[in-house]
Amino acid sequence: MSRTWAEIDLAATARNVSALKRASGRPLIAVVKANAYGHGAVAVGRAAFEAGARMLAVATVGEASELGDALGRSTPLLVLGALVDEEALEAVALGATTVIHEREDLDRIARAARSLGTIARVHLEVDSGLARHGASPGAALELAEQTLRTSGVSLLGLMTHMARATVREATLEQIARFRPVVDALRARVPGLLVHAAATSASLLHEESRMDAIRPGIALHGIDPDGAAARTGVALSPVLSLRAQVVRVREVEAGTPVGYGATWTAP
């Protein structure tokens, strides 16, 4: 047995989900990509879902498959990243919701759904200023129309992502670019789920919360840029790194300790 270990407090995960929902007044999509930021996607995903998360979001199909196998195929999963052909087929077979970023994604998902004789659930991402994924606001409206006309897919959601969530002016500019697409599609798609705010935006800017928030790092009690502290939201640390004590030394005041003598006993 290792004498150094990490402890994961899943009760703290649940408290963080509740605190974020309460602070935002919105349903919560729990982002558990990258093995829940190293905390264990299955355990954290289960705790978040049981604490009231509406959906679990991941980056890849492999991550979605792991969660589906462990938590059940009825668990609502959202794959945020782009997919190649074989991943699209796997994602649709899993029943996961995928994200359309460009016309090629739409074609790929539709082909997969038709080959399986099913309807694929999709969200559409609008690039409002991050320049990583998604269609430009102008192209997004045309892509949405194409999606609505395409057999084998059902458009259920619309999303964007904030590039500088701690800067209010920049966030409001992105929301202003996103809003016309939201308004146009709400009129076409009843029940459309619109989400834009990850951790910091959901805490700092009410305008960004839309229909649901999409936090990731805050689920683990980590407060990026002090957004939780600035808004009075108490987050609980989830991970503790612990080790057995093997020796205690006493040294005289003024004694430097360790490589580089970077610490001196007071």
DRENPA-3360 file (N, C-alpha, C; in nm, 2 decimals, always signed):
BEGIN
1 = MSRTWAEI = +0.08/-0.12/+0.00/+0.00/+0.00/+0.00/+0.09/+0.12/+0.00 ~ +0.06/+0.22/-0.08/+0.13/+0.34/-0.09/+0.11/+0.42/+0.04 ~ +0.22/+0.49/+0.08/+0.20/+0.58/+0.20/+0.17/+0.72/+0.16 ~ +0.14/+0.74/+0.04/+0.09/+0.87/-0.01/-0.03/+0.84/-0.10 ~ -0.14/+0.92/-0.07/-0.26/+0.89/-0.14/-0.35/+1.01/-0.15 ~ -0.44/+1.01/-0.25/-0.54/+1.12/-0.26/-0.67/+1.07/-0.21 ~ -0.74/+1.15/-0.14/-0.88/+1.12/-0.10/-0.98/+1.21/-0.17 ~ -1.08/+1.15/-0.22/-1.19/+1.22/-0.29/-1.31/+1.22/-0.21;
9 = DLAATARN = -1.36/+1.34/-0.18/-1.48/+1.36/-0.09/-1.60/+1.38/-0.18 ~ -1.68/+1.28/-0.21/-1.79/+1.29/-0.30/-1.91/+1.37/-0.24 ~ -1.91/+1.37/-0.11/-2.01/+1.46/-0.04/-1.98/+1.60/-0.07 ~ -1.86/+1.64/-0.09/-1.82/+1.78/-0.12/-1.86/+1.81/-0.27 ~ -1.85/+1.71/-0.36/-1.90/+1.72/-0.49/-2.05/+1.76/-0.49 ~ -2.12/+1.68/-0.42/-2.27/+1.71/-0.41/-2.30/+1.85/-0.35 ~ -2.22/+1.89/-0.25/-2.24/+2.02/-0.20/-2.21/+2.13/-0.30 ~ -2.11/+2.11/-0.38/-2.07/+2.21/-0.48/-2.18/+2.22/-0.59;
17 = VSALKRAS = -2.23/+2.10/-0.63/-2.34/+2.10/-0.73/-2.46/+2.18/-0.67 ~ -2.50/+2.16/-0.55/-2.61/+2.23/-0.49/-2.58/+2.38/-0.48 ~ -2.46/+2.41/-0.44/-2.42/+2.55/-0.42/-2.43/+2.63/-0.55 ~ -2.38/+2.56/-0.66/-2.38/+2.63/-0.79/-2.52/+2.64/-0.85 ~ -2.60/+2.54/-0.83/-2.74/+2.55/-0.87/-2.82/+2.66/-0.80 ~ -2.79/+2.67/-0.67/-2.86/+2.76/-0.58/-2.82/+2.91/-0.62 ~ -2.69/+2.93/-0.64/-2.63/+3.06/-0.68/-2.68/+3.11/-0.81 ~ -2.70/+3.02/-0.91/-2.73/+3.06/-1.04/-2.88/+3.05/-1.07;
25 = GRPLIAVV = -2.95/+2.97/-0.99/-3.10/+2.95/-1.01/-3.13/+2.88/-1.14 ~ -3.03/+2.80/-1.19/-3.04/+2.73/-1.32/-3.01/+2.58/-1.30 ~ -3.07/+2.50/-1.39/-3.02/+2.36/-1.40/-2.87/+2.36/-1.43 ~ -2.81/+2.24/-1.40/-2.66/+2.23/-1.41/-2.62/+2.12/-1.50 ~ -2.54/+2.15/-1.60/-2.47/+2.04/-1.68/-2.33/+2.03/-1.62 ~ -2.31/+1.91/-1.57/-2.18/+1.89/-1.50/-2.07/+1.84/-1.60 ~ -1.97/+1.92/-1.62/-1.86/+1.89/-1.71/-1.76/+1.80/-1.63 ~ -1.75/+1.67/-1.68/-1.66/+1.58/-1.61/-1.56/+1.52/-1.71;
33 = KANAYGHG = -1.52/+1.60/-1.80/-1.42/+1.56/-1.90/-1.28/+1.54/-1.83 ~ -1.19/+1.48/-1.91/-1.06/+1.45/-1.86/-1.06/+1.38/-1.72 ~ -1.14/+1.27/-1.72/-1.16/+1.20/-1.59/-1.20/+1.28/-1.48 ~ -1.29/+1.37/-1.50/-1.34/+1.47/-1.40/-1.22/+1.55/-1.35 ~ -1.14/+1.60/-1.44/-1.02/+1.68/-1.40/-0.93/+1.60/-1.31 ~ -0.92/+1.47/-1.33/-0.84/+1.38/-1.25/-0.90/+1.33/-1.12 ~ -1.03/+1.36/-1.10/-1.09/+1.32/-0.97/-1.17/+1.19/-0.99 ~ -1.18/+1.14/-1.11/-1.26/+1.01/-1.13/-1.39/+1.04/-1.19;
41 = AVAVGRAA = -1.40/+1.02/-1.32/-1.53/+1.06/-1.39/-1.65/+0.99/-1.34 ~ -1.63/+0.86/-1.32/-1.75/+0.78/-1.29/-1.80/+0.81/-1.15 ~ -1.72/+0.82/-1.05/-1.76/+0.85/-0.92/-1.81/+0.99/-0.91 ~ -1.74/+1.09/-0.97/-1.78/+1.23/-0.96/-1.91/+1.25/-1.04 ~ -1.92/+1.18/-1.16/-2.04/+1.19/-1.24/-2.16/+1.14/-1.17 ~ -2.15/+1.03/-1.10/-2.26/+0.97/-1.03/-2.30/+1.06/-0.91 ~ -2.20/+1.12/-0.84/-2.23/+1.21/-0.73/-2.30/+1.33/-0.78 ~ -2.25/+1.39/-0.89/-2.31/+1.51/-0.95/-2.45/+1.48/-0.99;
49 = FEAGARML = -2.47/+1.37/-1.06/-2.61/+1.34/-1.11/-2.70/+1.32/-1.00 ~ -2.66/+1.25/-0.89/-2.75/+1.22/-0.78/-2.78/+1.35/-0.70 ~ -2.69/+1.45/-0.71/-2.71/+1.58/-0.65/-2.79/+1.67/-0.73 ~ -2.83/+1.63/-0.85/-2.93/+1.71/-0.92/-2.88/+1.77/-1.05 ~ -2.76/+1.72/-1.10/-2.72/+1.76/-1.23/-2.81/+1.71/-1.34 ~ -2.84/+1.80/-1.44/-2.93/+1.76/-1.54/-2.87/+1.67/-1.65 ~ -2.74/+1.69/-1.67/-2.67/+1.62/-1.77/-2.52/+1.61/-1.74 ~ -2.45/+1.51/-1.79/-2.30/+1.51/-1.77/-2.24/+1.53/-1.91;
57 = AVATVGEA = -2.14/+1.62/-1.91/-2.07/+1.66/-2.03/-1.93/+1.61/-2.03 ~ -1.88/+1.57/-2.15/-1.75/+1.52/-2.16/-1.69/+1.57/-2.29 ~ -1.56/+1.54/-2.32/-1.50/+1.59/-2.44/-1.50/+1.49/-2.55 ~ -1.49/+1.36/-2.51/-1.47/+1.26/-2.62/-1.58/+1.15/-2.60 ~ -1.59/+1.07/-2.71/-1.68/+0.96/-2.71/-1.63/+0.85/-2.61 ~ -1.50/+0.83/-2.60/-1.45/+0.74/-2.50/-1.49/+0.77/-2.36 ~ -1.49/+0.89/-2.33/-1.53/+0.93/-2.19/-1.68/+0.91/-2.18 ~ -1.76/+0.93/-2.28/-1.90/+0.91/-2.27/-1.93/+0.76/-2.26;
65 = SELGDALG = -1.85/+0.68/-2.33/-1.87/+0.53/-2.32/-1.84/+0.48/-2.18 ~ -1.74/+0.53/-2.12/-1.71/+0.49/-1.98/-1.82/+0.52/-1.89 ~ -1.87/+0.64/-1.90/-1.98/+0.68/-1.81/-2.11/+0.60/-1.84 ~ -2.14/+0.58/-1.97/-2.26/+0.50/-2.00/-2.25/+0.36/-1.95 ~ -2.13/+0.30/-1.96/-2.12/+0.16/-1.91/-2.14/+0.15/-1.76 ~ -2.09/+0.26/-1.69/-2.09/+0.25/-1.54/-2.22/+0.30/-1.49 ~ -2.28/+0.40/-1.55/-2.40/+0.46/-1.49/-2.53/+0.43/-1.55 ~ -2.52/+0.36/-1.67/-2.64/+0.32/-1.74/-2.66/+0.40/-1.86;
73 = RSTPLLVL = -2.71/+0.34/-1.97/-2.72/+0.41/-2.10/-2.83/+0.51/-2.10 ~ -2.91/+0.51/-2.00/-3.02/+0.62/-1.99/-2.96/+0.75/-1.93 ~ -2.84/+0.75/-1.88/-2.78/+0.87/-1.82/-2.76/+0.97/-1.93 ~ -2.81/+1.10/-1.92/-2.80/+1.20/-2.02/-2.65/+1.24/-2.03 ~ -2.59/+1.22/-2.15/-2.45/+1.25/-2.17/-2.44/+1.35/-2.29 ~ -2.35/+1.45/-2.28/-2.33/+1.54/-2.39/-2.18/+1.54/-2.42 ~ -2.15/+1.50/-2.55/-2.01/+1.50/-2.60/-1.99/+1.64/-2.66 ~ -1.90/+1.71/-2.60/-1.87/+1.85/-2.65/-1.78/+1.86/-2.77;
81 = GALVDEEA = -1.69/+1.77/-2.78/-1.59/+1.78/-2.88/-1.63/+1.74/-3.02 ~ -1.54/+1.77/-3.12/-1.57/+1.72/-3.26/-1.54/+1.57/-3.27 ~ -1.61/+1.51/-3.37/-1.60/+1.37/-3.39/-1.56/+1.33/-3.53 ~ -1.48/+1.22/-3.54/-1.46/+1.16/-3.67/-1.56/+1.06/-3.70 ~ -1.56/+1.00/-3.82/-1.68/+0.91/-3.86/-1.71/+0.80/-3.76 ~ -1.60/+0.72/-3.72/-1.63/+0.61/-3.64/-1.67/+0.65/-3.50 ~ -1.63/+0.77/-3.45/-1.67/+0.82/-3.32/-1.82/+0.86/-3.33 ~ -1.86/+0.92/-3.44/-2.00/+0.96/-3.46/-2.09/+0.84/-3.45;
89 = LEAVALGA = -2.05/+0.73/-3.51/-2.13/+0.61/-3.51/-2.14/+0.56/-3.36 ~ -2.03/+0.56/-3.29/-2.03/+0.51/-3.15/-2.11/+0.60/-3.06 ~ -2.10/+0.73/-3.08/-2.17/+0.82/-3.00/-2.32/+0.81/-3.02 ~ -2.37/+0.79/-3.14/-2.51/+0.77/-3.17/-2.56/+0.64/-3.11 ~ -2.47/+0.54/-3.13/-2.51/+0.41/-3.07/-2.52/+0.41/-2.92 ~ -2.44/+0.49/-2.86/-2.45/+0.51/-2.71/-2.58/+0.58/-2.67 ~ -2.63/+0.66/-2.76/-2.75/+0.74/-2.72/-2.70/+0.88/-2.66 ~ -2.57/+0.91/-2.68/-2.52/+1.04/-2.63/-2.57/+1.15/-2.72;
97 = TTVIHERE = -2.58/+1.27/-2.66/-2.61/+1.39/-2.74/-2.47/+1.44/-2.79 ~ -2.47/+1.48/-2.91/-2.34/+1.53/-2.97/-2.36/+1.68/-3.01 ~ -2.25/+1.75/-3.04/-2.25/+1.89/-3.07/-2.21/+1.91/-3.22 ~ -2.29/+1.98/-3.29/-2.26/+2.02/-3.43/-2.19/+2.15/-3.43 ~ -2.07/+2.15/-3.49/-1.99/+2.27/-3.50/-1.98/+2.32/-3.65 ~ -2.00/+2.23/-3.75/-2.00/+2.27/-3.89/-2.08/+2.17/-3.97 ~ -2.10/+2.20/-4.09/-2.18/+2.11/-4.18/-2.13/+1.97/-4.18 ~ -2.00/+1.95/-4.18/-1.95/+1.82/-4.18/-1.99/+1.73/-4.06;
105 = DLDRIARA = -2.00/+1.80/-3.95/-2.05/+1.73/-3.83/-2.19/+1.68/-3.85 ~ -2.27/+1.77/-3.90/-2.42/+1.74/-3.92/-2.43/+1.62/-4.02 ~ -2.35/+1.62/-4.13/-2.36/+1.51/-4.22/-2.31/+1.38/-4.16 ~ -2.21/+1.39/-4.08/-2.15/+1.27/-4.01/-2.25/+1.21/-3.91 ~ -2.31/+1.29/-3.83/-2.40/+1.24/-3.73/-2.53/+1.19/-3.80 ~ -2.58/+1.26/-3.90/-2.70/+1.21/-3.97/-2.68/+1.08/-4.04 ~ -2.56/+1.06/-4.10/-2.53/+0.93/-4.16/-2.53/+0.82/-4.06 ~ -2.47/+0.84/-3.95/-2.46/+0.74/-3.84/-2.60/+0.71/-3.79;
113 = ARSLGTIA = -2.68/+0.81/-3.77/-2.82/+0.78/-3.72/-2.90/+0.70/-3.81 ~ -2.89/+0.74/-3.94/-2.97/+0.67/-4.04/-2.92/+0.52/-4.06 ~ -2.79/+0.50/-4.04/-2.74/+0.36/-4.05/-2.79/+0.28/-3.94 ~ -2.81/+0.34/-3.82/-2.86/+0.27/-3.71/-3.01/+0.27/-3.69 ~ -3.08/+0.34/-3.78/-3.22/+0.35/-3.77/-3.27/+0.42/-3.65 ~ -3.21/+0.53/-3.61/-3.25/+0.60/-3.49/-3.24/+0.75/-3.52 ~ -3.28/+0.83/-3.42/-3.27/+0.97/-3.43/-3.16/+1.02/-3.33 ~ -3.06/+1.10/-3.38/-2.96/+1.15/-3.30/-2.99/+1.28/-3.24;
121 = RVHLEVDS = -2.97/+1.29/-3.11/-2.99/+1.42/-3.04/-2.87/+1.51/-3.06 ~ -2.89/+1.64/-3.10/-2.77/+1.72/-3.12/-2.79/+1.86/-3.06 ~ -2.68/+1.92/-3.02/-2.68/+2.06/-2.98/-2.59/+2.13/-3.09 ~ -2.62/+2.26/-3.11/-2.54/+2.34/-3.21/-2.46/+2.44/-3.13 ~ -2.32/+2.44/-3.16/-2.24/+2.54/-3.10/-2.22/+2.66/-3.19 ~ -2.23/+2.78/-3.13/-2.20/+2.91/-3.19/-2.07/+2.96/-3.14 ~ -1.98/+3.00/-3.23/-1.86/+3.06/-3.20/-1.88/+3.21/-3.18 ~ -1.90/+3.25/-3.06/-1.92/+3.39/-3.03/-1.80/+3.47/-3.00;
129 = GLARHGAS = -1.68/+3.40/-3.00/-1.56/+3.48/-2.97/-1.44/+3.40/-2.92 ~ -1.46/+3.27/-2.89/-1.35/+3.18/-2.84/-1.26/+3.13/-2.96 ~ -1.32/+3.12/-3.07/-1.25/+3.08/-3.19/-1.18/+2.94/-3.18 ~ -1.26/+2.85/-3.11/-1.21/+2.71/-3.10/-1.30/+2.61/-3.17 ~ -1.43/+2.61/-3.13/-1.53/+2.53/-3.19/-1.65/+2.61/-3.23 ~ -1.73/+2.56/-3.31/-1.86/+2.62/-3.34/-1.86/+2.70/-3.47 ~ -1.98/+2.73/-3.52/-2.00/+2.81/-3.64/-2.02/+2.96/-3.60 ~ -1.98/+3.05/-3.69/-2.00/+3.19/-3.66/-2.15/+3.22/-3.65;
137 = PGAALELA = -2.18/+3.33/-3.58/-2.33/+3.36/-3.57/-2.40/+3.36/-3.70 ~ -2.35/+3.41/-3.80/-2.42/+3.41/-3.93/-2.43/+3.28/-3.99 ~ -2.32/+3.20/-3.99/-2.33/+3.06/-4.04/-2.41/+2.97/-3.95 ~ -2.42/+3.00/-3.82/-2.50/+2.91/-3.73/-2.64/+2.91/-3.77 ~ -2.70/+3.02/-3.81/-2.84/+3.02/-3.84/-2.87/+2.93/-3.96 ~ -2.78/+2.94/-4.06/-2.80/+2.85/-4.18/-2.78/+2.70/-4.14 ~ -2.68/+2.68/-4.06/-2.65/+2.54/-4.01/-2.77/+2.49/-3.93 ~ -2.83/+2.57/-3.85/-2.95/+2.53/-3.78/-3.06/+2.49/-3.87;
145 = EQTLRTSG = -3.08/+2.57/-3.98/-3.19/+2.54/-4.07/-3.16/+2.41/-4.14 ~ -3.03/+2.39/-4.18/-3.00/+2.26/-4.24/-3.02/+2.14/-4.15 ~ -2.99/+2.17/-4.02/-3.01/+2.06/-3.92/-3.16/+2.03/-3.91 ~ -3.25/+2.13/-3.90/-3.39/+2.11/-3.89/-3.45/+2.04/-4.01 ~ -3.38/+2.05/-4.13/-3.43/+1.99/-4.25/-3.37/+1.85/-4.27 ~ -3.28/+1.81/-4.19/-3.20/+1.68/-4.21/-3.27/+1.57/-4.13 ~ -3.29/+1.46/-4.20/-3.35/+1.34/-4.14/-3.25/+1.27/-4.05 ~ -3.29/+1.21/-3.94/-3.20/+1.14/-3.86/-3.14/+1.22/-3.74;
153 = VSLLGLMT = -3.17/+1.35/-3.73/-3.12/+1.43/-3.62/-3.23/+1.52/-3.57 ~ -3.22/+1.54/-3.44/-3.31/+1.63/-3.37/-3.24/+1.74/-3.29 ~ -3.26/+1.86/-3.33/-3.19/+1.97/-3.26/-3.26/+2.01/-3.13 ~ -3.18/+1.99/-3.02/-3.24/+2.01/-2.89/-3.17/+2.12/-2.81 ~ -3.05/+2.16/-2.85/-2.98/+2.26/-2.77/-2.90/+2.35/-2.86 ~ -2.86/+2.46/-2.79/-2.78/+2.56/-2.86/-2.68/+2.61/-2.75 ~ -2.55/+2.63/-2.79/-2.45/+2.66/-2.69/-2.34/+2.75/-2.74 ~ -2.27/+2.82/-2.65/-2.15/+2.89/-2.69/-2.06/+2.88/-2.56;
161 = HMARATVR = -1.94/+2.94/-2.58/-1.84/+2.93/-2.47/-1.77/+3.07/-2.45 ~ -1.76/+3.11/-2.33/-1.70/+3.24/-2.30/-1.55/+3.24/-2.31 ~ -1.48/+3.33/-2.37/-1.34/+3.33/-2.38/-1.27/+3.40/-2.26 ~ -1.33/+3.51/-2.21/-1.28/+3.58/-2.10/-1.39/+3.60/-2.00 ~ -1.42/+3.50/-1.93/-1.54/+3.50/-1.85/-1.53/+3.59/-1.73 ~ -1.41/+3.63/-1.69/-1.40/+3.72/-1.57/-1.41/+3.87/-1.61 ~ -1.41/+3.89/-1.74/-1.41/+4.03/-1.80/-1.56/+4.06/-1.84 ~ -1.63/+4.14/-1.77/-1.77/+4.16/-1.80/-1.79/+4.22/-1.94;
169 = EATLEQIA = -1.72/+4.32/-1.98/-1.74/+4.38/-2.11/-1.73/+4.27/-2.22 ~ -1.62/+4.19/-2.21/-1.60/+4.09/-2.31/-1.71/+3.98/-2.31 ~ -1.76/+3.95/-2.20/-1.86/+3.85/-2.19/-1.99/+3.90/-2.24 ~ -2.02/+4.03/-2.21/-2.15/+4.09/-2.27/-2.14/+4.10/-2.42 ~ -2.02/+4.13/-2.47/-2.00/+4.13/-2.62/-2.03/+4.00/-2.68 ~ -1.98/+3.89/-2.62/-2.01/+3.76/-2.68/-2.16/+3.72/-2.67 ~ -2.22/+3.76/-2.56/-2.36/+3.73/-2.54/-2.44/+3.81/-2.65 ~ -2.40/+3.93/-2.68/-2.47/+4.01/-2.78/-2.46/+3.95/-2.92;
177 = RFRPVVDA = -2.35/+3.88/-2.94/-2.33/+3.81/-3.07/-2.41/+3.68/-3.07 ~ -2.43/+3.62/-2.96/-2.50/+3.49/-2.95/-2.65/+3.51/-2.95 ~ -2.70/+3.62/-2.89/-2.84/+3.64/-2.87/-2.93/+3.64/-2.99 ~ -2.89/+3.69/-3.10/-2.98/+3.69/-3.22/-3.00/+3.54/-3.27 ~ -2.90/+3.46/-3.25/-2.92/+3.32/-3.29/-3.01/+3.25/-3.19 ~ -3.00/+3.28/-3.07/-3.09/+3.23/-2.96/-3.23/+3.27/-2.99 ~ -3.25/+3.40/-3.02/-3.39/+3.45/-3.04/-3.45/+3.38/-3.16 ~ -3.37/+3.37/-3.27/-3.42/+3.31/-3.39/-3.46/+3.17/-3.38;
185 = LRARVPGL = -3.38/+3.09/-3.30/-3.41/+2.95/-3.29/-3.51/+2.91/-3.19 ~ -3.52/+3.00/-3.09/-3.63/+2.97/-2.99/-3.77/+2.97/-3.05 ~ -3.78/+3.06/-3.16/-3.91/+3.07/-3.23/-3.93/+2.94/-3.31 ~ -3.83/+2.87/-3.35/-3.84/+2.76/-3.43/-3.84/+2.62/-3.36 ~ -3.77/+2.62/-3.24/-3.75/+2.49/-3.17/-3.81/+2.51/-3.03 ~ -3.93/+2.46/-3.01/-3.98/+2.46/-2.87/-3.90/+2.38/-2.77 ~ -3.88/+2.44/-2.66/-3.80/+2.37/-2.56/-3.65/+2.36/-2.58 ~ -3.60/+2.45/-2.67/-3.46/+2.45/-2.70/-3.38/+2.48/-2.57;
193 = LVHAAATS = -3.28/+2.40/-2.54/-3.19/+2.42/-2.42/-3.07/+2.50/-2.46 ~ -3.06/+2.63/-2.40/-2.95/+2.72/-2.44/-2.86/+2.73/-2.32 ~ -2.73/+2.71/-2.35/-2.63/+2.72/-2.24/-2.50/+2.78/-2.29 ~ -2.44/+2.87/-2.21/-2.33/+2.95/-2.24/-2.22/+2.95/-2.13 ~ -2.27/+2.95/-2.01/-2.18/+2.98/-1.90/-2.11/+2.86/-1.84 ~ -1.98/+2.86/-1.84/-1.90/+2.76/-1.76/-1.89/+2.82/-1.62 ~ -1.79/+2.78/-1.54/-1.78/+2.81/-1.40/-1.78/+2.96/-1.38 ~ -1.68/+3.03/-1.43/-1.67/+3.17/-1.39/-1.79/+3.26/-1.44;
201 = ASLLHEES = -1.83/+3.24/-1.56/-1.94/+3.32/-1.62/-2.06/+3.29/-1.54 ~ -2.09/+3.17/-1.50/-2.21/+3.14/-1.43/-2.22/+3.20/-1.29 ~ -2.10/+3.23/-1.23/-2.09/+3.29/-1.10/-2.10/+3.44/-1.11 ~ -2.04/+3.50/-1.22/-2.02/+3.64/-1.23/-2.12/+3.72/-1.31 ~ -2.19/+3.65/-1.41/-2.27/+3.73/-1.50/-2.40/+3.66/-1.52 ~ -2.50/+3.72/-1.46/-2.64/+3.66/-1.47/-2.68/+3.65/-1.61 ~ -2.65/+3.74/-1.70/-2.69/+3.74/-1.84/-2.64/+3.62/-1.91 ~ -2.54/+3.55/-1.87/-2.48/+3.44/-1.94/-2.54/+3.31/-1.90;
209 = RMDAIRPG = -2.63/+3.31/-1.80/-2.67/+3.18/-1.74/-2.77/+3.11/-1.83 ~ -2.85/+3.18/-1.91/-2.94/+3.12/-2.01/-3.03/+3.02/-1.94 ~ -3.04/+2.90/-2.00/-3.13/+2.80/-1.95/-3.06/+2.70/-1.86 ~ -2.93/+2.69/-1.86/-2.85/+2.60/-1.78/-2.71/+2.65/-1.77 ~ -2.64/+2.62/-1.66/-2.50/+2.65/-1.65/-2.42/+2.52/-1.68 ~ -2.29/+2.54/-1.70/-2.21/+2.43/-1.75/-2.07/+2.43/-1.68 ~ -2.07/+2.42/-1.54/-1.95/+2.42/-1.47/-1.87/+2.29/-1.48 ~ -1.74/+2.31/-1.46/-1.65/+2.19/-1.46/-1.56/+2.20/-1.34;
217 = IALHGIDP = -1.46/+2.29/-1.34/-1.36/+2.29/-1.23/-1.42/+2.33/-1.09 ~ -1.53/+2.40/-1.09/-1.60/+2.44/-0.96/-1.66/+2.32/-0.90 ~ -1.69/+2.22/-0.97/-1.75/+2.10/-0.91/-1.65/+2.04/-0.81 ~ -1.52/+2.06/-0.82/-1.42/+2.01/-0.74/-1.38/+2.10/-0.63 ~ -1.45/+2.21/-0.62/-1.42/+2.31/-0.51/-1.31/+2.41/-0.55 ~ -1.27/+2.41/-0.68/-1.16/+2.50/-0.72/-1.23/+2.63/-0.77 ~ -1.18/+2.74/-0.73/-1.24/+2.87/-0.76/-1.15/+2.95/-0.86 ~ -1.18/+2.93/-0.99/-1.09/+3.00/-1.08/-1.11/+3.15/-1.08;
225 = DGAAARTG = -1.00/+3.22/-1.07/-0.99/+3.36/-1.07/-1.07/+3.42/-0.95 ~ -1.10/+3.34/-0.85/-1.17/+3.40/-0.73/-1.32/+3.43/-0.76 ~ -1.38/+3.37/-0.86/-1.52/+3.41/-0.90/-1.61/+3.37/-0.79 ~ -1.59/+3.26/-0.72/-1.68/+3.22/-0.61/-1.67/+3.31/-0.49 ~ -1.54/+3.34/-0.46/-1.52/+3.42/-0.34/-1.58/+3.56/-0.37 ~ -1.57/+3.61/-0.49/-1.62/+3.75/-0.52/-1.78/+3.75/-0.51 ~ -1.84/+3.64/-0.53/-1.99/+3.63/-0.53/-2.04/+3.57/-0.40 ~ -1.96/+3.53/-0.31/-2.00/+3.47/-0.19/-2.05/+3.33/-0.19;
233 = VALSPVLS = -2.01/+3.26/-0.30/-2.05/+3.12/-0.31/-1.94/+3.03/-0.25 ~ -1.98/+2.95/-0.15/-1.89/+2.86/-0.07/-1.87/+2.73/-0.15 ~ -1.75/+2.70/-0.19/-1.72/+2.57/-0.26/-1.64/+2.49/-0.16 ~ -1.66/+2.36/-0.17/-1.59/+2.27/-0.08/-1.48/+2.19/-0.15 ~ -1.36/+2.19/-0.11/-1.25/+2.12/-0.17/-1.29/+1.97/-0.18 ~ -1.27/+1.91/-0.29/-1.30/+1.76/-0.31/-1.18/+1.67/-0.29 ~ -1.06/+1.72/-0.33/-0.95/+1.63/-0.33/-0.85/+1.68/-0.22 ~ -0.80/+1.58/-0.14/-0.70/+1.60/-0.04/-0.58/+1.51/-0.07;
241 = LRAQVVRV = -0.46/+1.56/-0.07/-0.34/+1.48/-0.09/-0.28/+1.46/+0.05 ~ -0.26/+1.33/+0.08/-0.22/+1.29/+0.22/-0.10/+1.20/+0.21 ~ -0.02/+1.20/+0.32/+0.09/+1.11/+0.33/+0.12/+1.08/+0.47 ~ +0.18/+0.96/+0.50/+0.22/+0.93/+0.63/+0.35/+1.01/+0.67 ~ +0.35/+1.06/+0.79/+0.47/+1.13/+0.84/+0.57/+1.02/+0.88 ~ +0.69/+1.04/+0.82/+0.80/+0.94/+0.85/+0.91/+1.00/+0.94 ~ +0.92/+1.13/+0.95/+1.02/+1.19/+1.04/+0.98/+1.33/+1.07 ~ +1.01/+1.38/+1.19/+0.99/+1.51/+1.23/+1.13/+1.56/+1.28;
249 = REVEAGTP = +1.18/+1.67/+1.22/+1.31/+1.72/+1.26/+1.29/+1.86/+1.33 ~ +1.38/+1.88/+1.42/+1.38/+2.01/+1.49/+1.52/+2.08/+1.45 ~ +1.51/+2.20/+1.41/+1.64/+2.28/+1.37/+1.64/+2.41/+1.45 ~ +1.75/+2.47/+1.46/+1.76/+2.60/+1.53/+1.71/+2.71/+1.44 ~ +1.66/+2.81/+1.50/+1.61/+2.93/+1.43/+1.73/+2.98/+1.34 ~ +1.69/+3.02/+1.21/+1.79/+3.07/+1.12/+1.85/+2.96/+1.03 ~ +1.81/+2.83/+1.05/+1.87/+2.72/+0.97/+1.80/+2.71/+0.84 ~ +1.87/+2.72/+0.73/+1.80/+2.70/+0.60/+1.78/+2.55/+0.58;
257 = VGYGATWT = +1.67/+2.52/+0.51/+1.62/+2.38/+0.49/+1.60/+2.35/+0.35 ~ +1.66/+2.24/+0.30/+1.63/+2.18/+0.17/+1.71/+2.24/+0.06 ~ +1.69/+2.18/-0.06/+1.76/+2.23/-0.18/+1.74/+2.38/-0.21 ~ +1.85/+2.44/-0.24/+1.83/+2.59/-0.27/+1.81/+2.68/-0.15 ~ +1.80/+2.62/-0.03/+1.78/+2.69/+0.09/+1.66/+2.79/+0.07 ~ +1.55/+2.74/+0.02/+1.44/+2.83/-0.01/+1.35/+2.86/+0.11 ~ +1.38/+2.79/+0.22/+1.30/+2.82/+0.34/+1.40/+2.82/+0.46 ~ +1.38/+2.91/+0.55/+1.46/+2.93/+0.66/+1.37/+2.92/+0.79;
265 = AP = +1.41/+2.84/+0.89/+1.33/+2.83/+1.01/+1.33/+2.97/+1.08 ~ +1.21/+3.01/+1.12/+1.20/+3.14/+1.19/+1.25/+3.13/+1.33;
% end
